């Protein structure tokens, strides 16, 4: 056969390229498409997405890419170091509508005020990982999105210094089930992690700081909050209207700058487990209201103003918790049939005649001070005063209804038991008294002004 005949049987260059492209799309769906940004030039992200093959990977080189953009097909978008998406619109910087999509390794600077988030995910089986989101609205929204994972991502507020109510949430899920939120850091948002009407959610190993609620569950079932840390929020974790939720191994410290600050807040929670949490330096360590059939065990509640505050709650079990260094160990009102046993209270001097490690004398939580200051806040001035202590000791007519630890532990469970430094009892009481004095004076002043 002649050489010319052989050449005539071979496809031309353009036909060969088309055949190779078709083969790669059919056989190699993860073919990478690389995009390079010219120095100082912003590239339209949407155009690059439209040109990428379904199921492929769009790799963004270092540079600036302009949003907003919509991903309507399975696609993984990866950023090299220095790849940044900039969005000034009232739309999400990136919206993932397709299942099996991903964003990874990108910085997202979202400066447009909006009611939605910098990243909006409405698909399933997708991932958001290693993102750095700076926003003046919300960080990430999941809407009707299931079986996704958000990991190793930072979300922070970069807008003006506004009221917390004017900020959006860091990571926000609604009607989105079986999602995992792990290893993220959220700072300075309204709620750092907000979950509503969603089940099967795992919130693990996140750091949530300087927000209203660090982790906020509303109408959530069969979910967990594990191993998270939070500081300087109004409340570390708020679980409201939940059932079958596990909150374990979390650390919430220094939620104390607001009159409503708590380390852990349970409201209308039922059939849930709260174990091995550390609540330290908060205004209230654990606040429980209208909650029932929950288990609270092995929590370490230290150096809070109030260790445990219990209101209108029943049939809960408190066992094996450490309460140390709290100004007020516990307050309980209108709470019946709770199983309280074997907790350690450093303010209680028990008697262990049989040597089993538990006091033969019960510890009854006197609600007198809580009720008195609720109706007349200026009475906080008399906190720990001899007169208040005398009245507490005298008014015991309804003692049978008080929440009572029937066998307090004689020593703390934690190996590194907390101990107040020498002389700090007096200093701590003085500081608390001064704070209460300021609060009472403010209350008296405001009340007087209103009457005028």
C-alpha positions as CSV (number, residue, x, y, z in Angstrom):
1,X,0.0,0.0,0.0
2,X,1.4,3.4,-0.9
3,X,2.3,6.0,1.7
4,X,-0.3,8.4,0.3
5,X,-3.0,5.7,0.7
6,X,-2.0,5.1,4.3
7,X,-2.3,8.9,5.0
8,X,-5.7,9.0,3.4
9,X,-7.0,6.4,5.9
10,X,-5.8,8.3,8.9
11,X,-8.2,11.0,10.4
12,X,-7.2,14.6,9.9
13,X,-5.9,16.6,12.9
14,X,-9.2,18.2,13.8
15,X,-11.1,14.9,13.6
16,X,-8.4,13.2,15.7
17,X,-8.7,15.8,18.4
18,X,-12.5,15.5,18.4
19,X,-12.3,11.7,18.7
20,X,-9.8,12.0,21.7
21,X,-12.1,14.5,23.4
22,X,-15.1,12.3,23.0
23,X,-13.1,9.4,24.4
24,X,-11.9,11.4,27.4
25,X,-15.5,12.5,28.3
26,X,-16.8,9.0,28.0
27,X,-14.0,7.1,29.7
28,X,-12.3,9.7,31.9
29,X,-15.1,11.9,33.4
30,X,-12.7,13.4,36.0
31,X,-10.5,15.0,33.3
32,X,-9.1,18.2,34.8
33,X,-9.7,21.6,33.1
34,X,-7.1,24.1,34.2
35,X,-7.6,27.9,34.1
36,X,-4.9,30.4,34.6
37,X,-5.5,34.0,35.6
38,X,-3.4,36.8,34.0
39,X,-1.7,39.1,36.5
40,X,-4.2,41.7,37.8
41,X,-7.0,40.5,35.6
42,X,-10.3,39.0,36.9
43,X,-11.7,36.1,35.0
44,X,-15.4,35.4,34.9
45,X,-16.0,32.2,36.9
46,X,-19.2,31.3,35.2
47,X,-17.6,31.0,31.8
48,X,-15.0,28.6,33.1
49,X,-17.7,26.5,34.8
50,X,-19.8,26.4,31.6
51,X,-16.7,25.1,29.6
52,X,-15.8,22.4,32.1
53,X,-17.1,18.8,31.4
54,X,-19.8,17.3,33.6
55,X,-18.2,15.1,36.3
56,X,-14.8,16.8,35.8
57,X,-12.5,19.0,37.9
58,X,-12.1,22.7,37.3
59,X,-8.7,23.7,38.7
60,X,-8.3,27.4,39.3
61,X,-4.8,28.7,39.3
62,X,-3.7,31.6,41.5
63,X,-5.6,34.7,40.7
64,X,-9.0,36.4,41.1
65,X,-12.2,35.1,39.7
66,X,-15.4,37.0,39.5
67,X,-18.7,35.8,40.8
68,X,-21.6,35.2,41.0
69,X,-21.6,31.7,39.4
70,X,-24.0,28.8,39.3
71,X,-22.9,25.1,39.1
72,X,-25.8,23.2,37.4
73,X,-23.9,20.0,36.7
74,X,-21.7,17.6,38.7
75,X,-18.4,19.4,39.0
76,X,-15.5,19.7,41.4
77,X,-13.9,23.2,41.6
78,X,-10.5,23.3,43.2
79,X,-8.3,26.3,43.9
80,X,-4.5,26.4,44.0
81,X,-2.9,28.6,46.6
82,X,-4.0,32.2,46.0
83,X,-7.1,31.4,44.0
84,X,-9.8,33.8,45.1
85,X,-13.5,34.3,44.1
86,X,-14.7,37.9,44.5
87,X,-18.4,38.7,44.6
88,X,-20.1,42.1,45.0
89,X,-23.6,41.1,43.8
90,X,-26.7,40.3,45.8
91,X,-26.5,36.7,44.6
92,X,-24.3,33.9,46.1
93,X,-20.7,34.0,45.1
94,X,-21.1,30.3,44.1
95,X,-24.4,28.3,44.0
96,X,-24.2,24.6,43.8
97,X,-27.4,23.2,42.4
98,X,-26.2,19.8,41.1
99,X,-25.6,16.7,43.1
100,X,-22.1,15.3,43.5
101,X,-20.4,18.7,43.3
102,X,-17.5,20.2,45.3
103,X,-15.7,23.4,46.2
104,X,-12.2,23.0,47.7
105,X,-9.2,25.2,48.5
106,X,-10.7,28.5,47.6
107,X,-10.8,31.9,49.2
108,X,-14.2,33.6,48.8
109,X,-14.6,37.4,49.5
110,X,-18.3,38.2,49.4
111,X,-18.9,42.0,49.8
112,X,-22.5,42.3,48.5
113,X,-25.2,42.7,51.0
114,X,-27.8,39.9,50.6
115,X,-30.3,37.7,52.3
116,X,-28.7,34.6,51.0
117,X,-25.1,33.4,51.7
118,X,-21.7,33.5,50.0
119,X,-22.1,29.8,49.2
120,X,-25.5,28.2,48.6
121,X,-25.8,24.5,48.3
122,X,-29.1,22.8,47.3
123,X,-27.8,19.5,45.9
124,X,-26.9,16.2,47.6
125,X,-23.7,14.2,48.1
126,X,-21.5,17.2,47.7
127,X,-18.5,18.6,49.7
128,X,-17.3,22.0,50.8
129,X,-13.8,21.8,52.1
130,X,-10.8,24.0,52.9
131,X,-12.7,27.2,52.1
132,X,-11.9,30.7,53.5
133,X,-15.0,32.7,53.4
134,X,-15.2,36.4,54.3
135,X,-18.7,37.9,54.2
136,X,-20.9,40.8,55.0
137,X,-24.0,38.5,54.9
138,X,-24.0,34.8,55.7
139,X,-21.3,32.2,55.0
140,X,-22.9,29.0,53.9
141,X,-26.5,28.0,53.3
142,X,-27.8,24.5,52.8
143,X,-31.4,24.4,51.6
144,X,-33.1,21.0,51.0
145,X,-29.7,19.5,50.7
146,X,-28.9,16.1,52.1
147,X,-25.8,13.9,52.6
148,X,-23.3,16.7,52.2
149,X,-20.1,17.5,54.2
150,X,-18.6,20.8,55.2
151,X,-15.1,20.6,56.6
152,X,-12.0,22.5,57.4
153,X,-13.6,25.8,56.4
154,X,-13.4,29.2,58.0
155,X,-16.2,31.8,58.0
156,X,-15.7,35.3,59.4
157,X,-17.6,38.6,59.4
158,X,-15.7,41.3,57.6
159,X,-18.4,44.0,57.4
160,X,-18.8,47.1,59.5
161,X,-19.2,46.9,63.2
162,X,-23.0,46.4,63.4
163,X,-25.4,44.8,65.9
164,X,-25.3,41.0,66.1
165,X,-28.9,40.8,64.9
166,X,-27.8,42.5,61.6
167,X,-25.3,39.8,60.8
168,X,-26.0,36.5,59.0
169,X,-25.2,33.0,60.2
170,X,-21.9,31.3,59.6
171,X,-23.1,27.8,58.5
172,X,-26.9,27.6,58.2
173,X,-29.0,24.5,57.4
174,X,-32.7,24.4,56.8
175,X,-34.7,21.2,55.8
176,X,-31.4,19.5,55.1
177,X,-30.8,16.0,56.5
178,X,-27.9,13.7,57.1
179,X,-25.2,16.3,56.8
180,X,-21.8,16.5,58.5
181,X,-20.2,19.8,59.7
182,X,-16.7,19.0,61.0
183,X,-13.5,20.8,61.7
184,X,-14.7,24.3,60.8
185,X,-14.0,27.7,62.4
186,X,-16.6,30.4,62.6
187,X,-16.1,33.8,64.2
188,X,-18.1,36.9,64.7
189,X,-21.4,35.9,63.1
190,X,-25.0,36.0,64.3
191,X,-25.2,32.2,65.0
192,X,-21.9,30.4,64.2
193,X,-23.7,27.1,63.2
194,X,-27.5,27.2,62.9
195,X,-29.5,24.1,62.2
196,X,-33.3,24.1,61.7
197,X,-35.9,21.5,60.7
198,X,-33.1,19.0,59.9
199,X,-32.4,15.5,61.2
200,X,-29.4,13.3,61.2
201,X,-26.9,16.2,61.6
202,X,-23.4,15.7,62.9
203,X,-21.6,18.8,64.2
204,X,-18.1,17.8,65.3
205,X,-14.8,19.3,66.2
206,X,-15.7,22.9,65.2
207,X,-14.5,26.1,66.8
208,X,-17.3,28.7,67.3
209,X,-16.4,32.1,68.8
210,X,-17.8,35.6,69.3
211,X,-21.3,34.9,68.0
212,X,-24.8,34.8,69.5
213,X,-25.1,31.0,69.7
214,X,-22.0,28.9,68.9
215,X,-24.2,26.0,67.9
216,X,-28.0,26.4,67.6
217,X,-30.4,23.5,67.1
218,X,-34.1,24.2,66.5
219,X,-36.5,21.4,65.7
220,X,-33.8,18.9,65.2
221,X,-33.9,15.2,65.9
222,X,-31.5,12.2,65.9
223,X,-28.4,14.5,65.7
224,X,-25.2,15.1,67.6
225,X,-23.0,18.0,68.8
226,X,-19.6,16.4,69.6
227,X,-16.1,17.8,70.5
228,X,-16.7,21.4,69.7
229,X,-15.2,24.4,71.4
230,X,-16.6,27.9,71.9
231,X,-15.7,31.1,73.7
232,X,-17.1,34.6,74.1
233,X,-20.5,33.8,72.5
234,X,-23.7,34.8,74.3
235,X,-24.4,31.0,74.5
236,X,-22.1,28.2,73.7
237,X,-24.8,25.7,72.5
238,X,-28.5,26.2,72.4
239,X,-30.7,23.2,71.8
240,X,-34.4,24.0,71.5
241,X,-37.3,21.8,70.6
242,X,-35.1,18.8,70.0
243,X,-35.4,15.1,70.5
244,X,-32.9,12.2,70.6
245,X,-29.9,14.6,70.4
246,X,-26.4,13.8,71.8
247,X,-24.3,16.7,73.1
248,X,-21.0,15.3,74.3
249,X,-17.3,16.2,74.8
250,X,-17.8,19.9,74.1
251,X,-16.0,22.8,75.8
252,X,-17.7,26.2,76.2
253,X,-15.9,28.9,78.2
254,X,-16.3,32.6,78.9
255,X,-19.9,33.0,77.8
256,X,-20.3,35.7,80.4
257,X,-20.6,39.2,78.8
258,X,-24.4,39.2,78.4
259,X,-27.0,38.9,81.1
260,X,-28.4,35.9,79.2
261,X,-25.1,34.1,78.7
262,X,-24.9,30.3,79.2
263,X,-22.5,27.6,78.4
264,X,-25.2,25.1,77.5
265,X,-28.9,26.0,77.1
266,X,-31.6,23.4,76.9
267,X,-35.1,24.6,76.1
268,X,-38.0,22.1,75.3
269,X,-35.4,19.3,74.9
270,X,-36.4,15.7,75.5
271,X,-35.0,12.2,75.3
272,X,-31.5,13.6,74.8
273,X,-28.0,13.0,76.3
274,X,-25.6,15.6,77.5
275,X,-22.4,14.1,78.7
276,X,-18.7,14.9,79.3
277,X,-19.0,18.6,78.5
278,X,-16.9,21.3,80.1
279,X,-18.7,24.5,81.0
280,X,-16.3,27.0,82.6
281,X,-16.3,30.8,83.3
282,X,-19.9,31.4,82.0
283,X,-22.6,33.4,83.6
284,X,-24.7,30.1,83.8
285,X,-23.0,26.8,83.2
286,X,-26.1,24.8,82.3
287,X,-29.5,26.3,81.9
288,X,-32.5,24.0,81.5
289,X,-36.1,25.1,81.0
290,X,-39.2,23.1,80.0
291,X,-37.0,20.0,79.4
292,X,-37.8,16.4,80.2
293,X,-36.5,12.9,80.0
294,X,-32.9,14.0,79.4
295,X,-29.7,12.5,80.8
296,X,-26.9,14.8,82.1
297,X,-23.8,12.9,83.2
298,X,-20.1,13.5,83.8
299,X,-20.3,17.2,82.9
300,X,-17.6,19.5,84.5
301,X,-19.2,22.7,85.5
302,X,-16.7,25.1,87.0
303,X,-16.1,28.8,87.9
304,X,-19.5,30.0,86.6
305,X,-21.7,32.5,88.3
306,X,-24.5,29.9,88.5
307,X,-23.5,26.3,87.9
308,X,-26.9,24.8,87.1
309,X,-30.2,26.6,86.6
310,X,-33.3,24.5,86.4
311,X,-36.8,25.8,85.6
312,X,-40.1,24.0,84.9
313,X,-38.3,20.7,84.0
314,X,-39.0,17.2,85.1
315,X,-38.0,13.6,84.8
316,X,-34.4,14.4,83.9
317,X,-31.4,12.5,85.3
318,X,-28.4,14.3,86.7
319,X,-25.6,12.0,87.8
320,X,-21.8,12.1,88.1
321,X,-21.4,15.8,87.4
322,X,-18.8,18.0,89.0
323,X,-19.8,21.4,90.3
324,X,-16.8,23.3,91.5
325,X,-15.9,27.0,92.0
326,X,-19.3,28.3,91.1
327,X,-20.6,31.3,93.0
328,X,-24.1,29.8,93.1
329,X,-23.8,26.0,92.7
330,X,-27.4,25.5,91.6
331,X,-30.9,27.1,91.3
332,X,-34.1,25.1,90.7
333,X,-37.7,26.2,90.6
334,X,-40.9,24.5,89.6
335,X,-39.0,21.3,88.7
336,X,-40.3,18.0,89.9
337,X,-39.4,14.3,89.7
338,X,-35.8,14.8,88.5
339,X,-33.4,12.0,89.4
340,X,-30.4,13.8,91.0
341,X,-27.8,11.6,92.5
342,X,-24.0,11.2,92.9
343,X,-23.0,14.7,91.8
344,X,-20.1,16.5,93.4
345,X,-20.8,20.0,95.0
346,X,-17.8,21.6,96.4
347,X,-19.9,23.9,98.6
348,X,-21.6,21.0,100.3
349,X,-20.1,19.3,103.4
350,X,-21.4,15.8,103.4
351,X,-21.1,12.9,105.8
352,X,-20.1,9.4,104.6
353,X,-20.6,7.0,107.4
354,X,-20.5,3.8,105.4
355,X,-17.5,4.8,103.3
356,X,-19.1,4.2,99.9
357,X,-17.9,7.6,98.6
358,X,-21.3,9.3,98.7
359,X,-22.8,11.4,101.4
360,X,-25.5,10.0,103.7
361,X,-26.9,13.5,103.9
362,X,-28.8,14.9,100.8
363,X,-28.1,18.3,99.3
364,X,-31.2,20.3,98.7
365,X,-31.1,23.2,96.3
366,X,-32.8,26.2,98.0
367,X,-34.8,28.3,95.4
368,X,-35.3,31.2,97.8
369,X,-32.7,33.6,96.4
370,X,-33.7,32.8,92.8
371,X,-37.3,33.6,93.5
372,X,-36.6,36.7,95.5
373,X,-34.3,38.3,92.9
374,X,-36.6,37.4,90.1
375,X,-39.5,39.4,91.6
376,X,-37.2,42.2,93.0
377,X,-33.9,42.4,91.2
378,X,-32.3,45.0,93.5
379,X,-32.2,42.2,96.2
380,X,-29.2,41.0,94.4
381,X,-27.4,43.6,96.5
382,X,-27.7,41.1,99.4
383,X,-26.1,38.2,97.7
384,X,-24.4,36.0,100.3
385,X,-25.2,38.5,103.0
386,X,-25.8,37.2,106.5
387,X,-29.4,38.4,106.3
388,X,-30.1,36.5,103.1
389,X,-28.5,33.4,104.4
390,X,-30.6,33.6,107.5
391,X,-33.8,34.0,105.5
392,X,-32.8,31.1,103.3
393,X,-32.3,28.9,106.4
394,X,-35.6,30.0,107.9
395,X,-37.9,29.6,104.9
396,X,-37.9,25.8,104.4
397,X,-41.6,25.1,104.6
398,X,-41.7,23.6,101.1
399,X,-38.4,21.8,101.3
400,X,-39.9,18.5,100.2
401,X,-40.5,20.0,96.8
402,X,-36.9,21.3,96.3
403,X,-34.7,19.6,93.8
404,X,-32.4,17.4,95.9
405,X,-29.2,15.4,95.3
406,X,-30.1,12.4,97.5
407,X,-26.5,11.1,97.6
408,X,-23.9,13.7,96.7
409,X,-20.4,12.5,95.8
410,X,-17.7,13.2,98.5
411,X,-15.0,14.0,96.0
412,X,-14.9,15.2,92.4
413,X,-14.8,12.8,89.5
414,X,-12.3,14.7,87.4
415,X,-8.7,13.7,87.9
416,X,-7.6,17.3,87.6
417,X,-10.0,18.6,90.1
418,X,-10.5,22.3,90.2
419,X,-9.4,24.1,93.3
420,X,-9.8,27.8,94.1
421,X,-6.5,29.6,94.8
422,X,-5.9,30.6,98.3
423,X,-7.8,33.7,99.2
424,X,-9.8,33.8,96.0
425,X,-13.1,33.0,97.7
426,X,-13.1,36.4,99.3
427,X,-11.9,38.2,96.2
428,X,-14.4,36.3,94.0
429,X,-17.3,37.2,96.3
430,X,-16.2,40.8,96.3
431,X,-16.1,41.0,92.5
432,X,-19.5,39.3,92.2
433,X,-21.0,41.6,94.8
434,X,-19.7,44.6,92.9
435,X,-21.2,43.3,89.7
436,X,-24.5,42.7,91.3
437,X,-24.4,46.2,92.9
438,X,-23.9,47.7,89.4
439,X,-26.8,45.6,88.1
440,X,-29.1,46.5,91.0
441,X,-28.3,50.2,90.8
442,X,-29.0,50.2,87.1
443,X,-32.3,48.4,87.7
444,X,-33.3,50.9,90.4
445,X,-32.4,53.9,88.1
446,X,-34.2,52.5,85.1
447,X,-37.3,51.7,87.2
448,X,-37.2,55.2,88.7
449,X,-37.0,56.8,85.3
450,X,-39.9,54.8,83.9
451,X,-42.1,55.7,86.9
452,X,-41.5,59.4,86.1
